[in-house]
Amino acid sequence: MSSKQAKRAEIGKHTLVVLVLLFAFIPLLITFVISFKSNQQFAVAPLTPTFPLHFENWAIGWETISGYIANSIVISVLAVVLTLVPALLSAFVFARFRFPGKTVLWYALLGLLFMPGIMNLVPLFTLLRDLNMLNSMLALSTLYAVGGQVFCVFVLRNFIEDMPQDLFEAAQVDGASPLQQIWSLVIPMSGSILGTLAILRFLASWNSFVMPLVMLSSQYKQVIPVGLMRLDGEYIKLWGPMMASFSIAAIPLVIIFLFTMRLFVKGLTAGAVKG
Amino acid sequence: MTLRKAIGKYMGPAVLVATMLAASVQVLLVHARYEAPGVETISICHWQLESGFRDALDVLIEEYEELYHARTGKRIKIIQVPIGERGYRQFVNTGLIGGMAPDIIEQGKAKTTEEDGYIVRFYLPLGQYINEPNPYNDQTPHEGVPWKDTFVDGLSGSYHRGLREYYQIPFSLFTVRVYYNRDLLERATGRTTPPKTYGELLDICREVREYAAREGIALAPIAASKQQAYPFVTAYEDPFLFPLIRRLDLDLNGSIDPFEAYQGYAQGAWSFHSPEFLTAWQCLQEVTGQLQDGWLAAQRDDAVFMFAQGRAVMHATGSWDAKGLFDQAGNRFRIGVFDLPMPGDHPIYSRFVKGPATEANTRGGIPWVINLRTRHPELCIDFLRFCTTAANNARFNRSITWIPVVRGAAMAPELAAFKPRIRGFYGSFNYRISSAIRLIGAGEKWQLYSGDLSPREYADKLMEVYERTAAEGYLDEMAQQRMHYRDLQRSLAALQAAACVDALTQDAAERKGLQFLQSLQDQALYTASNAGRFPGKSETNTTP
């Protein structure tokens, strides 16, 4: 291929990438632009910047959803912890131990992967009601944790199985208990996959809408997706504050990605180039 | 390890831990505030998400909390739970079933707030409260007047015929009018006043279209969506049928129910090819022909946005949109409001249409019901009483530019055009005696309104289904009615028996006797003033 052709191919690739990025970023940009508009400005020019900028929209947005953000963070972080700890233990058991019924249990567990989460809504609601645990943030975190078990165990088991057997045998020779093996071997070596799973579970909990809407009745316990609905007026939408709130709601996720992006990418590509 | 590396390594976890800590502190503080010992808490949920509504309710809530504290020395906290329309149904249904629903609930959107079977199970009957005077009306013209009679509709909308009980307390009243862009109207047509006659309305629409073509701009005479087309249906279909209603009304209640309709049909007194129907649909098509292109696919917001952007001269919607539309217009253009003119000047239509439908039977909107499982029923009642004094109701509605529902409560001046029209005809024509006719009517009507079906073609379709299914529907309806009256008689007999037998105290017997009499009276009033409404249609007209 001549250098001219290579250059053309490069331009083509770059154009494609830019187009894809445009599709991804233009909605974000529009959200940001609208967040500084009054409804009147929005009616006149919905997509282009207009002046004066209405910074008060962000104040309204923050006032409306700051409480929900705190609730979402607490619930999502709790959910991540409650998901990963038992998932790691279960995955270790499936990966390193032999016991009767292991295969049946494993396939039963995998079968749960095919069950849509929404199917459980009514039974879970009834269960929580009977346990007198409705309207509890801890109960909601537990639900998220339960929902995330299967996928996390599935991924972690495969990961642990791929670790060199010699390492575990050496640890056993040194007298390490299973918990010590997890602490000293599994956790240090599976940081990237644990990070990835943590982010995925955090996102799932953060974005969940129906579950908190149904399980939490007190407004001060509600989470961000339900809180954002408060700004979605039935008759006349207040576009500026609504878009400001959407932007604010995205900030925690952006921060998390900024600090954990390396882990996330490493985790996603782990095992991609096995030799 | 250098400082830079250490920052790079620990910065991320540190930020995450700090965020978690800050969030936990915030959550604990909020929990401490809302779950403080010794503070009674009442929650009130609704789907009115406009900031004006929440602010107005907050004002009343704060005043009530202070008043309660001053009166009793105890603290009370009333928490608003605004839920969007999309999630309201699920929230209320699951809340009621799970026993964790708010204490006061805005009625609507969810079956559990509307159907008798659920209402009797989940909500507090208000009969005994509404016949007592509202104590907050002391030293006002309403002093000593039963709470019920302080509402302009006498709480007729709150009465559930099947249950013979009252369940709701409304806050506002709604009517539907046409908003118009005064500046745009003047620019496009040279007119400074809204249309007074049907002919003028069509002339204006024609002039607007000519202006748009001349200037090469996208401008529609009227912006609407499916939902906002209903005002035209109410205005231009029902009045054509009033002469027919008077001829067929066997029980003289002013309306035609499916029974009367079928009896009239069987005697050959009407059919869907009757001139009343055909001309009504023709008129309706003339008006819906003035809506913007593609209105059937438009959402409610699209039409509002179109009007706010000045891409349509007129927009028909309810008084509930007044504040939003006035705010959106701001200083950009002036908004006027007018009532849809009747085709009294039309050579053919005027043979049938003698006047508009009356709005004298408009019922209160924003109805609140009280959760039967609330731990504080008396507090809930007290709060609703506080909110529905003339002064408080006026203040509440003024701040959101809605029409008050309490007698003597002054209305915001800009809503003058929305004052319910008292003069006019009352009646409705409900021919939907079978599911099939209901389905075909609901399905094909949009094709009629959009002009895809001619009135005659639409009539043919209805005739075919009515002919085929009406007799069976008549029998089904009779069976339903028989059961209804059986239940009614049983219930009344039970009340009567209780009044006679309950000899615990004279008061108790007297109270039950009064309840029985009240029930009979309410039933009669309900029948006289409300019977025969088009199911599902009046709701669209009078509530947001």
Contacts between the chains, C-beta under 8 A, distances in Angstrom:
chain1	res1	chain2	res2	distance
A	39	B	308	7.5
A	39	B	327	6.6
A	39	B	328	5.1
A	40	B	327	8.0
A	40	B	328	6.1
A	40	B	329	7.9
A	40	B	330	4.6
A	40	B	332	6.2
A	43	B	305	6.7
A	43	B	308	4.2
A	43	B	309	4.8
A	43	B	310	8.0
A	43	B	328	5.9
A	43	B	332	7.8
A	44	B	309	7.1
A	44	B	332	7.3
A	60	B	51	7.9
A	66	B	26	7.8
A	67	B	26	7.1
A	67	B	30	6.0
A	69	B	23	7.4
A	70	B	22	7.6
A	70	B	23	4.1
A	70	B	24	8.0
A	70	B	26	3.9
A	70	B	27	5.3
A	70	B	30	7.6
A	71	B	23	7.8
A	71	B	27	6.1
A	73	B	19	6.2
A	73	B	20	6.3
A	73	B	23	3.8
A	74	B	20	7.4
A	74	B	23	5.1
A	74	B	24	5.7
A	74	B	27	5.1
A	77	B	20	5.2
A	77	B	23	7.8
A	125	B	94	6.1
A	125	B	97	7.9
A	125	B	98	6.3
A	128	B	98	8.0
A	129	B	98	4.8
A	129	B	99	7.0
A	134	B	98	5.2
A	134	B	99	8.0
A	134	B	100	5.2
A	135	B	100	5.3
A	137	B	27	7.5
A	209	B	87	7.8
A	210	B	90	7.2
A	213	B	83	7.8
A	213	B	87	5.0
A	213	B	90	6.0
A	213	B	91	5.8
A	214	B	90	5.9
A	214	B	91	7.3
A	214	B	94	4.6
A	217	B	43	7.6
A	217	B	81	7.6
A	217	B	91	7.7
A	217	B	95	5.4
A	217	B	98	7.9
A	217	B	100	4.4
A	217	B	101	6.9
A	217	B	102	6.9
A	218	B	34	7.1
A	218	B	43	7.2
A	218	B	79	7.6
A	218	B	81	7.8
A	219	B	43	7.4
A	219	B	79	6.1
A	219	B	80	7.3
A	219	B	81	4.7
A	219	B	82	7.8
A	220	B	30	5.1
A	220	B	31	7.4
A	220	B	33	8.0
A	220	B	34	5.1
A	220	B	79	7.4
A	226	B	83	7.9
A	226	B	87	7.0
A	229	B	49	7.8
A	229	B	83	7.1
A	229	B	84	3.8
A	229	B	86	6.8
A	229	B	87	6.0
A	230	B	49	5.9
A	230	B	82	5.4
A	230	B	83	8.0
A	230	B	84	6.9
A	231	B	49	7.2
A	232	B	49	6.5
A	232	B	84	5.1
A	232	B	86	7.6
A	233	B	49	4.3
A	233	B	50	4.8
A	233	B	51	7.8
A	233	B	324	8.0
A	234	B	47	6.1
A	234	B	48	6.9
A	234	B	49	5.7
A	234	B	50	7.4
A	234	B	84	7.4
A	234	B	85	5.0
A	234	B	544	7.5
A	235	B	50	6.2
A	235	B	304	7.8
A	235	B	320	5.9
A	235	B	321	5.4
A	235	B	324	5.5
A	235	B	544	6.6
A	236	B	50	6.3
A	236	B	304	6.7
A	236	B	321	6.8
A	236	B	323	7.7
A	236	B	324	2.8
A	236	B	325	7.4
A	236	B	327	7.4
A	236	B	328	6.9
A	237	B	301	6.5
A	238	B	50	7.8
A	238	B	51	6.4
A	241	B	51	8.0
A	252	B	19	7.2
A	255	B	15	6.7
A	255	B	19	7.5
A	256	B	16	7.1
A	259	B	11	7.0
A	259	B	12	3.2
A	259	B	13	7.9
A	259	B	15	6.0
A	259	B	16	6.7
A	260	B	12	6.4
